[in-house]
């Protein structure tokens, strides 16, 4: 959940991903009692869910599933005077504590004694949806309103987003009928497999939350820890000399520049494309520094496509169908 737009987690490691196609049995089962939603209904609950995630106080346990990988975290969200603060602590697996303030994100990795600080640029998809994500959902999916189901002890309205093309995954959302808070998200591929899921398993909404509950366990930079600080200008934004000549419908370039990557001596060209919900990263580097096999691979819900263009290696990755990363990779060319 502490993610950036590159498909990397807050430590800069290419994880599970993600990182948000046609379907069959699941949609048929849900659609038996569902009907197409009016655009006004869709926009209304999306706005309500985004507002609830920003303005409500809530504390809960979140289970995150990515393929066969499962993580459990404790989330505390505090809103006061329009300012948000969050604390997310891993309850299993590698120790990690993420503190989000209005201006920055601090990620503590006590096992490796690393503190990473980076600007807070945008919210995650869970449990909030940005205005751009809301627009992407309504433009590129057929929306169906499902049944009322129980999630974390709350009555939740189910919504199904059927992709209109093969470049996106099926999305399912469950929102609390009383507050509008997003309680669960499931993403499925074209084989009806769950590639990613977030869900509260227990949750308290409302009530006062003391500031101490969203403060880090450690004060400042702990002794003997390594500080990794990413300033807003650390990624050099400039013309890379590369472009994607034929994008899947709805995708647009959201970033371009040169990015330092772990294990690379020089920054590599990096282009980012998104439809508002799905984000795909394109990396271009000299073949001499990136020897690897060409072709398609996937890790959980993350699809990767690698090809060589002249003396360069192009790597495209994202939590999107294989058709999406393949089309983008095959359309990468010098400007």
WOMO-V466404 format. One record per residue. N is the residue number from 1. RES is the residue in one letter. SS is DSSP state (a for helix, b for strand, c for the rest). Layout:
N;RES;SS
N;RES;SS
This chain:
1;X;c
2;X;c
3;X;b
4;X;c
5;X;c
6;X;c
7;X;c
8;X;c
9;X;b
10;X;c
11;X;c
12;X;c
13;X;c
14;X;c
15;X;c
16;X;c
17;X;c
18;X;c
19;X;c
20;X;c
21;X;c
22;X;c
23;X;c
24;X;c
25;X;a
26;X;a
27;X;a
28;X;a
29;X;a
30;X;a
31;X;a
32;X;c
33;X;c
34;X;c
35;X;b
36;X;b
37;X;c
38;X;c
39;X;a
40;X;a
41;X;a
42;X;a
43;X;a
44;X;a
45;X;a
46;X;a
47;X;a
48;X;a
49;X;a
50;X;a
51;X;a
52;X;a
53;X;a
54;X;a
55;X;a
56;X;c
57;X;c
58;X;b
59;X;b
60;X;b
61;X;b
62;X;b
63;X;b
64;X;b
65;X;b
66;X;b
67;X;c
68;X;c
69;X;b
70;X;b
71;X;b
72;X;b
73;X;b
74;X;b
75;X;b
76;X;b
77;X;b
78;X;b
79;X;b
80;X;b
81;X;c
82;X;c
83;X;b
84;X;b
85;X;b
86;X;b
87;X;b
88;X;b
89;X;b
90;X;b
91;X;c
92;X;c
93;X;c
94;X;c
95;X;c
96;X;c
97;X;b
98;X;b
99;X;b
100;X;b
101;X;c
102;X;c
103;X;c
104;X;b
105;X;b
106;X;b
107;X;b
108;X;b
109;X;b
110;X;c
111;X;c
112;X;c
113;X;c
114;X;b
115;X;b
116;X;b
117;X;b
118;X;b
119;X;b
120;X;c
121;X;c
122;X;c
123;X;c
124;X;c
125;X;c
126;X;c
127;X;c
128;X;c
129;X;c
130;X;c
131;X;a
132;X;a
133;X;a
134;X;a
135;X;a
136;X;a
137;X;a
138;X;a
139;X;a
140;X;a
141;X;b
142;X;b
143;X;b
144;X;b
145;X;b
146;X;b
147;X;b
148;X;b
149;X;b
150;X;b
151;X;b
152;X;c
153;X;c
154;X;b
155;X;b
156;X;b
157;X;b
158;X;b
159;X;b
160;X;b
161;X;b
162;X;b
163;X;b
164;X;c
165;X;c
166;X;c
167;X;c
168;X;c
169;X;c
170;X;b
171;X;b
172;X;b
173;X;b
174;X;b
175;X;b
176;X;b
177;X;c
178;X;c
179;X;c
180;X;c
181;X;c
182;X;b
183;X;b
184;X;b
185;X;b
186;X;b
187;X;b
188;X;b
189;X;c
190;X;c
191;X;c
192;X;c
193;X;c
194;X;b
195;X;b
196;X;b
197;X;b
198;X;b
199;X;b
200;X;b
201;X;b
202;X;b
203;X;b
204;X;b
205;X;b
206;X;c
207;X;c
208;X;c
209;X;c
210;X;c
211;X;a
212;X;a
213;X;a
214;X;a
215;X;c
216;X;c
217;X;c
218;X;c
219;X;c
220;X;c
221;X;c
222;X;c
223;X;c
224;X;c
225;X;c
226;X;b
227;X;b
228;X;b
229;X;b
230;X;b
231;X;c
232;X;c
233;X;c
234;X;c
235;X;c
236;X;b
237;X;c
238;X;c
239;X;c
240;X;c
241;X;c
242;X;b
243;X;b
244;X;b
245;X;c
246;X;c
247;X;c
248;X;c
249;X;c
250;X;c
251;X;c
252;X;b
253;X;b
254;X;b
255;X;b
256;X;b
257;X;b
258;X;b
259;X;b
260;X;c
261;X;c
262;X;c
263;X;c
264;X;c
265;X;c
266;X;c
267;X;c
268;X;b
269;X;b
270;X;b
271;X;b
272;X;b
273;X;b
274;X;b
275;X;c
276;X;c
277;X;c
278;X;c
279;X;b
280;X;b
281;X;b
282;X;b
283;X;b
284;X;b
285;X;b
286;X;b
287;X;a
288;X;a
289;X;a
290;X;c
291;X;c
292;X;c
293;X;c
294;X;c
295;X;b
296;X;b
297;X;b
298;X;b
299;X;b
300;X;c
301;X;c
302;X;b
303;X;b
304;X;b
305;X;b
306;X;b
307;X;b
308;X;b
309;X;b
310;X;c
311;X;c
312;X;b
313;X;b
314;X;b
315;X;b
316;X;b
317;X;b
318;X;b
319;X;c
320;X;c
321;X;c
322;X;a
323;X;a
324;X;a
325;X;a
326;X;a
327;X;a
328;X;a
329;X;a
330;X;a
331;X;c
332;X;b
333;X;b
334;X;b
335;X;c
